[in-house]
């Protein structure tokens, strides 16, 4: 099942307090970037983020879910209504995320 543009728009609005949020459509889903780094994405109308030390600490009870078959597990963000929490989560994760790969 592909994700809806409406859910993407909702999550983007919830992340609007952060600068440099972008996304890329990929096979009916959306990859989310913060400061040029991949933080997670929208998969089957679920907001999933990469597993980092900070994301684990801030969401200790979050469920690990597969964004799609064959992918690494990611953390399901339940508290998508809380803009401040989402801002703090992405800001805490940012230094732990790998730098974007150089284009060849």
C-alpha positions in Angstrom: 0.0 0.0 0.0 1.4 3.4 -1.0 1.4 6.3 1.4 -1.0 9.2 0.8 0.1 12.7 -0.1 -2.2 13.9 2.7 -0.3 12.0 5.4 3.0 13.3 4.0 1.6 16.8 4.1 0.5 16.3 7.7 4.0 15.1 8.8 5.7 17.9 6.9 3.4 20.4 8.8 4.3 18.7 12.1 8.0 19.1 11.2 7.6 22.8 10.1 9.4 24.1 13.1 12.6 22.6 11.7 14.5 24.2 8.8 15.9 22.2 5.9 13.3 19.4 5.9 12.8 17.8 2.5 11.5 14.6 1.0 11.8 12.5 -2.1 9.1 10.2 -3.5 10.3 6.7 -3.9 8.0 3.9 -5.2 4.8 5.3 -3.6 6.6 6.1 -0.3 8.5 9.2 0.9 12.0 9.4 2.2 12.5 12.3 4.7 15.7 14.4 4.9 16.8 16.8 7.6 19.8 18.9 6.9 20.5 16.7 3.9 20.6 13.5 6.0 18.1 10.7 5.7 16.1 10.6 9.1 13.4 8.2 8.0 10.3 8.2 5.9 6.6 7.7 5.4 5.8 4.1 4.6 2.3 2.8 4.4 1.1 6.0 6.1 3.4 5.4 9.1 6.2 7.8 10.1 9.3 5.7 10.7 12.8 7.0 11.7 16.2 5.4 11.7 17.4 3.6 14.8 20.0 5.7 16.6 21.0 6.1 20.2 18.9 9.2 20.6 15.8 7.8 18.9 16.0 4.7 21.1 16.4 6.9 24.2 13.5 9.2 23.3 11.2 6.4 22.3 12.1 3.4 24.5 8.8 1.7 23.8 8.7 2.3 20.1 8.1 -0.7 17.9 10.6 -1.8 15.3 8.9 -2.1 11.9 10.0 -2.9 8.4 9.4 0.0 6.0 9.4 -2.5 3.1 10.5 -6.1 2.5 14.3 -6.4 2.7 14.9 -3.1 4.5 16.4 -2.5 7.9 14.0 -2.1 10.7 13.1 1.4 11.7 11.3 2.9 14.8 7.6 3.7 14.5 6.9 7.2 15.7 3.6 7.1 17.6 3.6 10.7 18.9 3.1 12.4 15.5 0.7 15.0 17.0 3.5 16.5 19.2 5.4 19.0 17.1 7.9 19.9 19.9 8.7 16.2 20.5 9.3 15.6 16.7 11.6 18.7 16.5 13.6 17.5 19.5 13.7 13.9 18.2 15.2 14.9 14.8 17.6 17.5 16.3 18.9 14.8 18.7 19.2 12.2 15.9 21.0 14.5 13.4 24.6 14.2 14.8 24.3 10.4 14.9 23.2 10.0 11.3 25.7 9.3 8.5 26.7 12.1 6.2 25.0 12.1 2.8 26.8 9.9 0.2 28.8 11.8 -2.4 27.4 11.7 -5.9 29.7 10.1 -8.5 
